[in-house]
Amino acid sequence: MKNIILSLILIVFCSCQKENNNFNSAEKSIESTLENFPMINNKLEKIREVNLDSLSIKLYRNPHNNVYDEIIVFEKKKKFYAIPFFSNMYFDYWNFKTEKQKQLYPKTNSSFEKQLNLLIEKLELTPQEFDLVFQELMSSVLHTEINLYLKPKLFENYVYLTWRVDKYKTEESEECIKRTTALFDKILNDSKKTFQYNRYYLDSENGRVYEFINESRKRNDLKFSIKVYRIECFGSRLNM
């Protein structure tokens, strides 16, 4: 019985060590991420890179896969940490708000927010460094749009239609418009608050909106949460 308990402890310990490591090369960090998330296709190519003095961000993707999952590699002073960047098929990773369908792809047992916290821990990012990295991730890597409360046309009567889906049910355009309109109403209402601790980013390429909520109330304190909304509308080529 003691041997069984000891073995279980070792397995848990090794798993935690494996997940939380940083590495001395981008390749090693990618290998570890692929081991932890084997559902990601391993035929990856670097498609984008941003350098910020001692910090850098690299985006890897399989360009030949329609339902693509990506890996983002962060570097600080020659230390690397990679995180998965899944497509919208993996609901649990994004923890989508107002999602009605049940996930039909394997569970990731992680989340975007959790991975960002691990990134901060393993690369020992300061609040200023993380803010810089996150802003560059949103703007230069993902090419998101900000100040969304000024851009109602991006949400109202607009459908972010995709065919990159093979398991989920097809959604009606009216249902998708209703979802994006409700999200814009929330963004607009938040913009009218006297104290604003959240920022919204529209990632139209991936069909998501990220809500970054700053929960820090002290200088040099780093505490946040992230809510993600799916605006991608699952369609079918046969219906077009």
C-alpha positions in Angstrom: 0.0 0.0 0.0 2.8 2.4 0.9 4.5 1.6 -2.4 1.3 2.5 -4.3 1.0 5.8 -2.5 4.6 6.6 -3.1 4.3 5.9 -6.8 1.2 8.1 -7.1 3.1 10.9 -5.4 6.0 10.6 -7.8 3.7 10.6 -10.8 1.9 13.8 -9.6 5.2 15.4 -8.8 6.8 14.6 -12.1 3.7 15.8 -14.0 3.8 19.1 -12.2 7.5 19.5 -12.8 7.0 18.8 -16.5 4.2 21.3 -16.9 5.9 24.1 -15.0 9.4 23.9 -16.6 11.0 26.6 -18.6 13.5 25.7 -21.3 16.7 27.0 -22.9 15.3 26.8 -26.5 12.1 27.3 -28.3 12.2 23.8 -29.7 12.4 22.2 -26.2 9.5 24.3 -24.9 7.4 23.3 -27.9 8.3 19.6 -27.4 7.1 19.8 -23.8 3.8 21.5 -24.8 3.2 18.9 -27.5 3.7 16.1 -24.9 1.2 17.8 -22.5 -1.3 18.5 -25.2 -1.0 15.7 -27.8 -4.1 16.9 -29.6 -2.0 19.6 -31.2 -0.6 18.7 -34.7 3.2 18.6 -34.4 3.9 19.8 -37.9 4.4 23.4 -36.9 5.9 26.4 -38.7 6.8 29.8 -37.2 4.4 32.3 -38.8 5.0 35.4 -36.7 7.6 36.8 -34.4 7.8 40.0 -32.3 11.0 41.1 -30.5 11.0 43.4 -27.5 14.6 43.8 -26.4 15.0 41.0 -23.8 11.5 39.6 -24.5 10.1 38.0 -27.6 6.9 36.2 -28.8 6.7 33.6 -31.5 3.6 32.1 -33.0 3.7 28.6 -34.5 0.9 27.0 -36.6 0.3 24.1 -39.0 -0.6 26.1 -42.1 -2.1 23.1 -43.8 -4.6 22.3 -41.1 -8.1 23.9 -41.5 -9.0 23.5 -37.8 -5.7 24.8 -36.6 -4.3 24.8 -33.1 -1.3 26.9 -32.4 1.6 27.3 -29.9 2.9 30.6 -28.7 6.5 30.6 -27.4 7.6 33.4 -25.1 11.3 34.2 -24.4 13.0 36.2 -21.7 16.8 36.4 -21.4 17.2 33.1 -23.3 14.6 31.3 -21.2 11.6 29.9 -23.0 8.1 29.0 -22.1 5.4 27.7 -24.6 1.7 27.7 -24.2 -1.0 26.1 -26.3 -3.3 28.4 -28.3 -6.3 26.2 -29.2 -9.0 26.8 -31.8 -12.5 27.4 -30.6 -13.3 23.7 -30.8 -11.8 23.3 -27.3 -14.4 25.0 -25.1 -12.8 24.2 -21.8 -9.5 25.9 -22.6 -11.3 29.1 -23.4 -14.1 28.7 -20.8 -16.4 30.4 -23.1 -19.1 32.6 -21.5 -22.7 31.8 -22.6 -21.6 28.7 -24.6 -24.6 26.4 -25.1 -23.1 23.4 -26.9 -21.3 20.6 -25.2 -17.6 20.1 -25.9 -17.0 17.3 -28.5 -13.2 17.5 -28.6 -10.8 16.1 -25.9 -10.6 18.0 -22.7 -7.4 20.1 -22.4 -7.7 20.3 -18.5 -6.2 23.8 -18.7 -7.1 27.3 -19.7 -5.7 30.4 -21.3 -5.7 32.2 -18.0 -3.9 29.4 -16.3 -1.2 29.2 -19.0 -0.6 32.9 -18.7 -0.1 32.6 -15.0 2.4 29.8 -15.5 4.2 32.0 -18.1 4.6 34.8 -15.5 5.8 32.3 -12.9 8.3 30.4 -15.0 9.8 33.4 -16.8 9.6 35.6 -13.7 7.9 38.4 -15.5 7.4 41.6 -13.6 4.0 43.4 -13.8 5.5 45.8 -16.3 6.9 43.0 -18.4 3.7 41.1 -18.4 1.7 44.1 -19.4 4.1 44.7 -22.3 4.0 41.1 -23.4 0.2 40.9 -23.2 -0.3 44.1 -25.1 2.1 43.0 -27.9 0.5 39.6 -28.0 -2.8 41.2 -28.6 -1.7 43.9 -31.1 1.4 42.6 -33.0 0.8 38.8 -32.8 -2.9 38.4 -32.9 -3.7 41.7 -34.6 -6.8 42.3 -32.3 -8.9 45.5 -32.3 -9.5 47.7 -29.2 -11.8 50.5 -28.3 -14.6 48.2 -29.3 -17.4 50.3 -27.7 -16.7 52.8 -30.6 -17.2 50.1 -33.2 -20.8 48.8 -33.2 -20.5 47.7 -36.8 -18.1 45.0 -35.8 -20.9 43.3 -33.8 -24.3 44.4 -34.8 -25.8 42.5 -37.8 -22.4 41.0 -38.5 -21.7 37.3 -38.7 -18.2 35.8 -38.1 -18.9 32.7 -40.1 -16.5 29.8 -40.2 -16.4 26.3 -41.8 -13.5 25.2 -39.6 -15.7 22.8 -37.7 -16.7 19.1 -38.2 -18.4 18.0 -35.0 -20.6 20.8 -33.7 -24.0 21.6 -34.9 -24.6 24.4 -37.5 -25.7 27.7 -36.0 -28.3 30.0 -37.5 -27.1 33.5 -38.4 -29.8 35.1 -36.3 -28.6 33.2 -33.2 -25.0 34.4 -33.9 -26.1 38.0 -34.4 -28.0 37.9 -31.1 -24.9 36.6 -29.3 -22.6 39.3 -30.7 -25.1 42.1 -30.2 -25.5 41.1 -26.5 -21.7 41.2 -26.2 -21.5 44.6 -27.7 -24.2 45.9 -25.3 -22.0 44.6 -22.4 -18.9 46.3 -23.8 -20.8 49.5 -24.2 -22.2 49.4 -20.7 -18.8 48.8 -19.2 -17.3 51.7 -21.1 -19.7 54.1 -19.2 -18.5 53.1 -15.8 -16.5 55.6 -13.9 -13.8 53.2 -12.9 -12.8 50.7 -15.6 -10.7 47.8 -14.8 -11.3 45.7 -17.9 -10.2 45.9 -21.5 -11.7 44.1 -24.5 -9.9 42.8 -27.5 -11.5 41.6 -30.7 -9.6 38.7 -32.3 -11.6 38.4 -35.5 -9.2 35.9 -37.1 -9.9 33.4 -34.3 -13.5 34.5 -33.7 -13.1 35.5 -30.1 -13.3 38.5 -27.8 -10.9 38.6 -24.8 -11.9 40.5 -21.7 -8.9 41.3 -19.6 -9.8 42.2 -16.0 -7.2 44.0 -13.9 -7.8 42.9 -10.3 -4.7 44.6 -9.0 -5.4 47.6 -6.8 -1.8 48.3 -5.7 1.3 49.4 -7.7 3.6 46.5 -8.7 0.8 44.0 -7.9 -0.1 41.6 -10.6 -3.5 40.0 -10.4 -5.9 39.5 -13.3 -8.6 37.3 -14.8 -9.6 36.7 -18.4 -13.0 36.0 -19.8 -13.4 34.8 -23.4 -16.4 35.0 -25.6 -16.9 33.0 -28.8 -18.3 35.1 -31.6 -17.4 32.6 -34.3 -20.5 31.3 -36.0 -20.4 27.6 -36.8 -21.6 27.2 -40.4 -21.7 24.5 -43.1 -20.6 24.9 -46.7 -23.6 22.8 -47.8 -25.9 25.4 -46.6 -24.2 28.3 -48.4 
